[in-house]
Amino acid sequence: MQLNAKDQLPDSGNIGDATLVRLSVNTLLKDSDAEILQLSVGPMDNNVYVIRCTQTGDAILIDAANEHERLLELCTALGIRKVLETHGHWDHVQAVPAVREAGIDVGITRDDSALLSSYDFVIDDEEVTEVGRLRLKSVITPGHTPGSVCFKLEGLPILFSGDTLFPGGPGNTSFEGGNFETIMKSLEERLFVFPDDTIILPGHGSSTTLGKERPHLAEWHERGW
């Protein structure tokens, strides 16, 4: 995934790490406070994200989706010890058993926890996860699944939306446990409260901003998806 030109985050600079280059990891942001890395994995081209505090070196991974050997090499290179799952659908959790076996803790919301065979901790609404000096706040957004959750990086206009919001509309609600009215409520009451310049980094595909998507809410209601 590459950010659209108008959504471009501050200059990421050079990765400077042969391991990251070999693993086809994209640097979306790198400044004096934070680094955001992205790689696409599996047959569904899932976006996996790493948020790293550049001041302390601490890092966390969002969605252990697939290709566990690749993710474990990345986790080893960056010292990642914790994974946050945006929801429990199969394409987002295929690497969970392997990362847990490697001693990395995996968290998921209570309402999606039954979709995993095992996990280490529950993610609560508005819970703050500290990543070095960075703070990542959970925003539970049911609809795609009962326990879908997004993560807002405090101090930066960046939100990791999982499968709740994409360019052009909400995530698919036709799966078991999905509900269109619920996901629209989540969008309106939980996500679109953030400013228009908030950059959305979704679970698949390209980024967008809340400002680009906000004018289409009525259209999404009318079409029903």
N, C-alpha and C positions, 0 to 999 in steps of 0.2 A: 504494500500500500504506500502510495505517495500522497502527501497532502496536496490539495489543489493550490495553485499559485496564489490565489487570493487568501487562502487559509494558512499560508506558510508560517510556521513557527520560527522563532529566532534561529540564526545560523547554527547548524549542528556541528560544524567543523568536521575534522577527519576522525574516523573511528579510532585509528591508531592501534588496532589490535587485530592481528592476523587471524585469530580464532573467530572473532565476530565477522570478519570479512568472509572467511571460508564457510561460515554457517548461514550466509546470506541474510544478515541482520541489518535492517535499515535504522539509521539514526534520525529520529524525527525532531529531536531537540537536544541540545547540549549547551548549557551555560554554566555560570558559576555556582548555581544552586541545584539544578536538576538535569537529568539525562533521561530521555524516553527512547527506548528501542522497540522495534517491531519486526516480527517475522511471520511469514505465512506458512501454515502447516496443514497436512492432511488433504484428503480428497475434496473437502468442502472449502478449502482455502481459508481456514480460520486464522484470524489475526491473534497472535500472542504478543503481549506487551510486557516490557520490563520498565519499571520506574526506579531510578537510581539517584540517590543523593550524591552529588559530585563533591560535597564537602567531607562526607564521612565514608563514602564507598558502599554504604548499605543499599540493598536492592530487594525488590519484590517482583513476582511474576503474576500476571493476570491471565488466567485460563490455560491450564495444562492440557491442551486440546488433542495433540497427536504428535507423532514422530518423537517418541520419548528419548531416544538416544541423542537426538539433536538438542532437545530441551535440557537434558541432563548435562551435556557438555557446556551449554550456555550457563546453566546454574552453577556448575563447578567453576567456570571461568570468572563469574561475577560474585561468587559467594552467596548465592540466593538460598535462603532457608525457609521461605514461606511463599505459598501460592494462594491467591484469591480467585474463586470461581464466580463468574457472573451468573451462571445458572447451571442446571444439571443435565442438559440435553447431551446425547451421546457424543456428538461431534466436538463438544467443548471439554470432555473429561477423559478421553481415551488414554492420556498419559498419566492420569492421576495415580493408578496403582504403582507404576514404576517410580514416580517421583517420591511417593510415600515410602516405598521400599528403600529408597536412597536416603531417607531420614529427613525429607523436606515436609513440613507441615502444610496441610491443605484445608482451607476453610470454605464453607458454603452456607447459605441461609438455611434456617430451620425448615422452611416450607419446600425447599428443593432437596433437602438432605436425603430423602428416601430414594432419590435418583442415583445416589452413589452407594457403592457397596461398603465403603468405609471413608472416613474423613477424620480430621483432628480437632477442628473447632468450628463453632457456629458464628456466622457474621450477622450482627444485629443492625437494625436500622440506625442511621446517623452515628455509627461507630467510627471512631477515628483510629486508623492504623498509622503508626509512626514509622517512617522509612528514613532513618537518620534524622535530619532536621526537616524533612518533608512530612506533610500530613495528608493522608488520603481518606476522605470521608465517604462512607457507604450511604447510598440512597436506594432503598428498596422500591422496586418498580414492577409490581406484579402485572401479568397480562400475557406476555410471551410464555412464561411459566408462572406458577403461583409464587415462586420465590426469587424471581429475577432481581438482580441488583446492579446498579451502576456505581461508579466510583469517581468522585470529584476531587481533583488535585487542588488543595487549598493554596491560594496565593497566585495561581496561574489559571487562565481561562481554558481549562482542559477537563473534559469529562469522558470517561471510558464507559460506553453505553451498552456493551454486550450486544444482545439481539433485541434490545428494546427500541432503539431508534437508529435508522439508516438514512442516507440521502434518499429522499422521496417518500418517506413514510415509516410507520411503526413496523416492528418485527411481525413475523407470521404468527397468527393466533389460531390456526386450524389444527394444531397438534393437541393431543390430550392434555388438559390442564390449561390450555390457552383461552383467552377471552378478549374479544375486541373492545368491548365497552371498558373493561378493566385497564387494558393497556392505554387507551386514550385518556382515561382519568389519570393514570400514572404520568403520561406525558405532560398533560396540562397542569397538574398539581405538584409534580415532583421535579420535572426537568425544565419546563419552559418558564420556571421562576428564575432561572439563571439569565444573565445578560446575553444579548444577541451575539456578542463576539465570542461566546463560548464555543470552543472547537470540540466537535463530537468525534471520538475515535471508536468506531463500532467493531463488532465481533467478526465481521466479514467486510471486504470491499473498502471503498474510499471514505475519507473524512468528509465532514460537512460542518456547518455552523448552525446554531439555533436560529440566528437571524435569517438564514436561507430557508429554513424549514417552517418557521412560525407562520408565515402567510398561508400555508397550505393546510392548516389544521381543519378548517371547515370542509375542504375538499376531501380529506381523509375520512371525516365523519360521514359525508354523503356517499362515498363509494363503498364504505364498510370494510376497508382493509388498508 
